Each structure stands twice: as structure tokens, then as C-alpha cells.
């Protein structure tokens, strides 16, 4: 079942990565200003936050599989409606619903992986989920860039809806429930306040916020950067694929043993520094070759941070509370996307290209992270 879960995670994250090269230009094509386009990008993440929290709660209360099935079904319905987007207002409305339905799935999927992983090997298991996300990052942007350039933006979403039909069928047929009757009865035993304030989890939430702030900025501003260099949508997709390939090399090779041997907080700090350097490189890039290098560097930083912060959730939670904790965690994912894309839109309005400002923001978040992680025993299993 575990291998199938990783396939489902690929599908979950295709939703994010397929949209990276096309949402901003789609909104611009419909007449949005650059700032309005950033709102269209961010709206998805705002409602994704609510979906994360409800999906996490539902996966503790009703089980991981039921939550996944419902979320996949709703995804098929809403993604199919993108073909009816003749105006920016309608596109915005669709993005509101789409963000919610997408948000329901992720906490359930990751809780499922954490449930079936041995606690002492959870870091490596999270690295393998990173392989799934890396594959989505490789094939999603490149494929959507090619499809959108030939058939248009709305038809790209139609292809994504078909992928979710496949995901729904796989979930129905092959996924087994990982929670127990007892754990589902105990879903209220841990309060939301406890999960929000438990220090190792707070550290994970800040890491999530930091990583997705960078991703939100990248999703909004990279297409603008490539357009400023007279490059088309397909190049944006290929650049994001370089990031995915680099991450896969770290996730899927013996390098992933470090996630069980090195404490999560150290790897997160290293990763955030590397991501900040990548942002600075993108800012100063004047040709495609430098952009490829920058996205490769970004992939290394992402690969250090993502499994490490997910490891903390599995490491410091129990079965009856893990869904809610993942819901909060991925809500910070969504907040980061909103902060990143909105700040990127604002910095773009002020300075044309926002990546220098985003590097500064990430370094500030790194300082906050370094203050909060003091005194925590991250070797606890």
C-alpha cells in the first residue's frame, strides 16, 4: 500500500505544480493587472488553508481513506470548471473553491504515510514522499507549459481533472485505512490549542511557512522573470522541472539517509540558507543558464527542508491527533503561499523583480526559526 500512497501524493502535488507556469499568465490574459494576478494566485492558498484544517480534522474523525476519497471527488468536479473561465471574476471564484478542495487531501495523505512508517525511519519515509513531490515538480510544470502553449490554459486544467479521476479510482480500490476505531474515538483528546503551542510542532510550522513563502514567490514571479528575458511558458516549466530533478536526486538516493542521522532542525536551517542564495541568484540572473543554476540550487534547499519539517510532525504526534497536526502544518503551507505570492506581487510593483526582497524575508524567518528551536531535543523518538 505504501508505494501506492506515494503515487497518490504525486497526484496531490500535481495540482500545485501544474498551475505554477500558467496561473499568472492565465489571469493576465483575462485582463488582470500584475497585482490582481497575484491575488488570483494567493486566493487559492487562502481557501487551501481552511481545507487543510478541515481535512486534517476529518482524517482523525472519519479516517484517512474517507477523507481522501471525498477530496479527490470534489477535485474532479471543481477542476473541470476551469474550462468555463471567460472572466477574471469567474476565475477568482473557481480558485476559491479549488483551494478548499485541494487542501482537504494533503493532511490525510501525509498522515497516512506517517501512520504506516516506523518512527525511527520516518525521516527517510518523508524523503520518499519528497520523491513523489519532486516527480510532480518535474512533470507538472513542464507538461502544463507544453499543453497550455498548444491548447490553452483552460484545457490544461481539463487534463488535470482526468488525472484526479485516476487518483480517485486508485484510492477507492487499493488504499487501506491506517487509523483504528479507537483512535477515531479519541480524536477529541488533544485540543487544537495543544497542537498549536507544542514547541517541536511550532518549529515545524515556522519551517513550513518559510518554505512556502519562497514557493509562493516563485510561483508568481518566475513567469514574470522569464517573460522579462523574452522566454515563453515552456521555459518556465522546464526551469521548475530542474528544481524537481535536483530535489529527487537528494530524496531518492543514499543521500536520504541523512534525514534519519541528522536532526531535522539542522537540515532545515541549512536548507533555508540555500534557498535564500537561490533567490538572490534568480534576482541577478540575466540569462537562461544562470536561471537553471539558480533553480538547481533551490531544489537542494527544498530537499533539505521538506522531509525534515514533515518528520517533526510524525515524530511528535500520536495516531489520534496526527491529522489535526498535519492540518495546522499545511495551513501554514497555505499561509506561506499567500504571504509569498502577495509580497512578490507587491515587490514586483515597487521594484519590478521581487527575488532580492524575498531573500531578505527568508533570512528573517530563519532567525525566528533559530530562536524557537533552542532547547528542544530533536533526537526524541
N, C-alpha and C positions, 0 to 999 in steps of 0.2 A: 504493500500500500504506500510505503514511504516514497518510492520512485514516482508513483502517480501524483502524490501531493506536490512534488517539485514541478510536474507538468502543469498542475493547476495554478501554482504560483507564477509560472511563466505567463499564463493566460491573464491572471490578475494584473500583472505589471505591464502587459502589452497595452492595456487600457491607458496607462500613463505615457508610455514611450511612443506609441503610435501617434499620440496627439502632439508631442513635442515640436516636430517641424512644421505643423500645419495650423495649430490653433491661432497663433498670432497673425500669420498671413491671411487665414480664412476671415478673421474679424476685420482686418484691414481691407480685404476685397469687398466686404459688405458695407464699407464706408465708415468704419470706426477710426477714431484718432488713435495715435500710439498709446496715449494714456487710457482710453476706453478699451483698447485691445488688452492692456494689462489687467483691467477689471474683469474682462471676459475670462482671461486665464485664471485669475485669482478666485472668481466666483465658484468654480468647480471645487477648489480646495476648501472654501468656507463651508459648503454643504457636505463635503467629504468628511470634515471634522465631526459633524453630527452623525453621519453614517458610521464612522469609526466607533464612536461611543455606544451607539445603539447596537451595532453589530457585535461588539465585544460583550456587552451585557447579554444579548440574545444567545451568544455561543456558550456562556456559562449557564444560562437559564434553560435553554432548549436543546443545546448540543451544537457541536461544530458543524456536523453534516447538514442539519436542517437549515442552519444559517447560511451555509454556502449555497445550498440549492435555491433558497429564496433569493439570495443576492444575485446569483447567476441568471435566474429567470428575469428579474427586474432589469438587469443589464441588457439582456437581449431586446427587451421592449424599448427602453429609452434610447439606446444607441441607434436603433433603426430609425428613430425620428429625425436624425440629423439630415436626412435627405430632403426634409421639408423646411430648410432654413433659408428663406429668401431675405431676411432682415436681421439686423444686429439685435433687435429686441427679442425675436424668437430664438435666436442662437443663445442669448443670455438665459432665457427661460429653460431651454433644454439643458444648458450647463448646470443650472441649479439642481435639477432632478438627477442628472447624471452623476454629479459629485456625491450625492447621498447614496445612491445605489452602489456605486463603486466602493464607497467607504465601508459598507457593510461586510464586504468579503474579506478584506485583508486581515483584520484581527482574528477571524475564525481560522483562516488558512495557517497563519503563523502559530496560533495556539495549538493547532493540530500537530505541527512539526515539533514544537516544544514538548507536547504531551508524550509523544512516542520516542523521544530522544533520551538517552541516558544522561543524567545531569553532568557527569564528569566529561562527557563528549559533546555537550550542547554547543560549544563554540564551533567545532568542526561542522556540526549539523547546520548551524546558521550560515557557515561559509558555503555549504552546498545550496542553501536557499539563495545565496548570492550568485551562484552559477545560474540558477533559474532567472534571476533578475538581470544578470549580465546577458543572457541569451535574448531576453526581451529587449534589452537596450541595444543589442546588435541588430536584430531582425526588425524590431518595431519601427524605429525612425527611418532606417534605410528603405524598408518596404513601403511605408506610408509616403515617404518623399517621392518614390518612383510612381506609386499608384496615383497620388494627387497630381503629379505633373502631367499624367496621361489622361486620367478620368475625372479629375476634380476632387475637391476636398470632401464633399458630402458622400461620394461613393467610397471613399476610403473608410468612412465610418460604417458603411454597409458591410464591407469585408470584415471589419472588427466584430460586428454583430454575429456574423456567421461563426467566427472563432469562439464566441461565447456560447453559441448553441452546442458546439463540440464540448466545451468545458462543462456545461450543464449535464450533458449525457454521461460524461466520464464520472462526474461527481455522483450522479444517481446510481450508476452501475457498480462502481468499484471502491468508493470511499467508505471506510468503516468509522463508526463513531468512536472517538477517543475518550470522551467523558464517561462517567459512570452515573447510575441512578442516584447514588449517594452524593456525589459531587454536585449534581444538578439541584439536589435538595438543599445543599449548603451554600448556594450561590449568594445568599444574603449575609453570610457570616462575616465577610470582610467589607467594611464600608468604603465608599468612594474616597472619603477623606483620608483613610489609612493608606490607600493606594497612591493617592496624590502626594502624600507627605513622606512616604517611606524613602529614606535618603538614597539607597542604591538605585531605586526606580527614578527618583528625581534626576539623578545623574544621567540615566538613560534618556529621559525626556529632553534634557538640555542638548544631548548629543543629537537626538532626532531633530530638534528644532534647528540646530546648526547645519546639519547635513542638508535638510530640505530647504533651508533658506538659500543655500548655494544652488540647489537643483531648481528652485523656483526662478531664480535669477537667470540660470542657464536656459530654461525652457522659454522664457520670454525674450531674452536679449540675444541669444546666439543667432536666431534667424535675422535679427537686425544687423548684427555684426557681419554675417556673411553677405547680406544684401549691400552693406556699405563697401564691401570688397568686390561687388558685382558678381557674386556667386548665387546659384539658384537653390531651390528647396532640396534637391537631391544631395547637394554638398552638405547642407545642414544635417541631413540624415546620416550621411557617411561619417561626419565628424562625431556624432553621438555614438555611432557604432564602434568607433575607435575606443571611446571611453568604455563601452561594454566589453570589447575584446580584452582590453587591458585588465579590467576587473575580473573577468573569467580566468585569466592566467593566474591571478593571485588566489581566487576562490577554489579552483578546480585542480590545482597541482599540489605537490607536497608542501608548498608554502603555507597551505591552510592549516598545517599542524601548529603554527604559531598561535592560532586562536584558542587552543587548549593549553598552551605553555606560557603565554604572556598574558598578564592581566588586561582586562578589557579597557580600563581607563587609560593605560599607557598607549595602547594601539589607537584609541580614539584621539588622543592628543596629537600623536604623530600624523594621523590622517587629516585632522583639521589644518595643521600647518601646511601639509602638502596641497590641500585643496586651495588654501589661500594663495600659495605660489602659482597654482594653475590659473586662478582668476587674474592675477597680475600679468601673467604671460598672455592671456587672451586680450587683456586691455591693450597691451603694447604690440600685439601681432599685426603685421602689415601684409602678410601673405598666407596662403593656404598651408604651406609646410609648417609654419610656426603654430598655426591653429591645431594641426594634427598632433604636434608635440604636446601642446597645452592640454588637449583632451585626453591624451595618454596619461599625462601626469595626474589629471583629475581622476581618472579611473583608478590609479594606485591609491589616492587618498580615499576615494569612496570605498574601495575594497578593504581598507583598514578599519573604517568607521562602521560600516553597515553590520557585519556579523557581530562585532564587539558589542554594539548597543543592544542588538536583539538578544545576545547571550545574557545580558543582565536581566532581561525580563524573565526568561526561562529559569535563570539561576536563583532569583529572589522572589519567586511566586510559587503558589501551590495550585493544584488542579482546579479547585472551585473558584479561584479568583483570577486565573491567568487571562481569561477572555477580557475581563474588565480592564486589567492592567494593559493588555495589548490595545484595547480600545483607546485608553488615555494616551498611550505611547504613539499610536498612529494619528490621534488627534493633534499631537504636537508635530507630526509629519505634515499634516494639513496646514497647521498654523505657519509652519516654516515655509511652505509653498506660497501661502498668501503674503507673508512678510517679504519673501524673496522676490516674487514677481511684482508686487506693488512697489517696493523700494527700487527695483530695477526700472520700472516704468517712470518713477519719479526722478531717478538719477539720469535716465535717458533724456527726459525733458530738460534737465538742467545742464547735463554735460555731454549729451549725445550717446556715449557708450558708458554703461554703468559698472563695468567689472572692477575698476580700481576701488570704487566706493564699497562694493560688496566684499572685497578682500579685507578692508578695514573692519566692516561689520563682523565678519567671521573671526577675526583676531580678537575682537571684543568678547564675542561669545566663548572663545577658547579661554579667556581669562576668567569668565564667570564659571565655566566648567571646572577649571583648575582650583578654584576656591571651594566649590561644592564637594569635590571628591576627596577632600582631605579627611583622614581618619577612618575611612571605610575599608573593611577587609574584603577585597575583591577576590580573594582566594577561597572564600566560603563556598561550600558545595552543599 
